[in-house]
């Protein structure tokens, strides 16, 4: 069964452009490391400090293998370091979802 990881980010609204650059970097890194990236979404109207990402995997085991690859990937490590240095992510929440099927 496919699972989807939903990441809810609380971001610094004054660093929206920095978060957008961070998210744009993941567009190539995540697929290269084995995640099926559905996409990233930035605040547009209303709440200005919440962004989202959706990434699917064949199983939780596949997610764990992806996370291990991501930690050793040079581009992934650089993107994580960027977020830590610039501090535009205030909080991340991960929820794992399963599709409803007939």
C-alpha positions as CSV (number, residue, x, y, z in Angstrom):
1,X,0.0,0.0,0.0
2,X,1.3,3.4,-0.9
3,X,1.7,6.0,1.9
4,X,2.0,9.7,1.6
5,X,4.0,11.8,3.9
6,X,2.3,15.2,4.5
7,X,4.8,17.8,5.9
8,X,3.2,20.9,7.4
9,X,5.8,23.7,7.8
10,X,5.4,26.8,10.0
11,X,7.7,29.3,8.3
12,X,8.9,32.8,9.0
13,X,6.6,34.8,6.8
14,X,9.3,37.4,6.3
15,X,11.6,34.7,4.8
16,X,9.0,33.3,2.4
17,X,11.4,33.7,-0.6
18,X,14.1,31.7,1.3
19,X,11.7,28.9,2.0
20,X,10.6,28.9,-1.7
21,X,14.3,28.5,-2.8
22,X,14.6,25.6,-0.2
23,X,11.4,24.0,-1.6
24,X,12.6,24.4,-5.2
25,X,15.8,22.6,-4.3
26,X,13.8,19.6,-3.1
27,X,12.1,19.3,-6.5
28,X,15.1,17.4,-7.8
29,X,16.7,16.1,-4.6
30,X,13.6,14.1,-3.4
31,X,13.0,12.1,-6.6
32,X,16.8,11.4,-6.9
33,X,16.7,9.9,-3.4
34,X,13.6,7.8,-4.1
35,X,10.6,9.8,-3.1
36,X,7.6,10.3,-5.3
37,X,7.3,14.1,-4.9
38,X,3.7,15.3,-5.3
39,X,4.7,18.9,-4.6
40,X,5.3,21.8,-2.3
41,X,2.8,24.5,-1.6
42,X,3.5,28.0,-0.3
43,X,1.1,30.4,1.5
44,X,-0.9,32.5,-1.0
45,X,-4.0,34.0,0.6
46,X,-5.0,33.9,4.3
47,X,-2.5,32.4,6.7
48,X,1.0,33.6,5.7
49,X,3.2,31.2,7.7
50,X,2.1,27.7,6.7
51,X,3.5,25.7,3.8
52,X,2.9,22.1,2.8
53,X,4.7,19.2,1.0
54,X,3.4,15.8,-0.1
55,X,5.7,12.9,-0.9
56,X,4.6,9.3,-1.6
57,X,6.3,6.0,-0.9
58,X,5.5,2.4,-1.5
59,X,5.7,1.7,2.3
60,X,7.1,3.0,5.6
61,X,10.2,0.9,5.0
62,X,10.7,2.7,1.7
63,X,10.3,6.0,3.5
64,X,13.0,5.0,6.0
65,X,15.4,3.9,3.2
66,X,14.7,7.3,1.5
67,X,15.5,9.2,4.7
68,X,18.8,7.3,5.0
69,X,19.7,8.2,1.4
70,X,18.7,11.8,1.9
71,X,21.0,12.2,4.9
72,X,24.0,11.1,2.9
73,X,23.1,13.0,-0.3
74,X,25.4,16.1,-0.7
75,X,22.6,18.3,-2.2
76,X,20.2,17.1,0.5
77,X,22.7,17.8,3.3
78,X,23.4,21.3,1.8
79,X,19.6,22.1,1.7
80,X,19.2,21.0,5.3
81,X,22.2,23.2,6.3
82,X,20.6,26.1,4.4
83,X,17.4,25.8,6.5
84,X,19.4,25.6,9.7
85,X,21.5,28.6,8.9
86,X,18.7,30.9,7.7
87,X,16.1,29.6,10.2
88,X,13.1,30.2,8.0
89,X,11.4,27.0,9.2
90,X,10.0,27.4,12.7
91,X,8.4,24.0,13.0
92,X,7.7,20.9,10.9
93,X,5.0,18.3,11.4
94,X,4.9,15.0,9.6
95,X,1.7,13.0,9.1
96,X,1.6,9.7,7.2
97,X,-1.6,9.1,5.1
98,X,-3.0,6.1,3.3
99,X,-5.4,6.5,0.4
100,X,-9.0,5.5,0.7
101,X,-9.8,2.8,-1.8
102,X,-13.0,1.1,-2.8
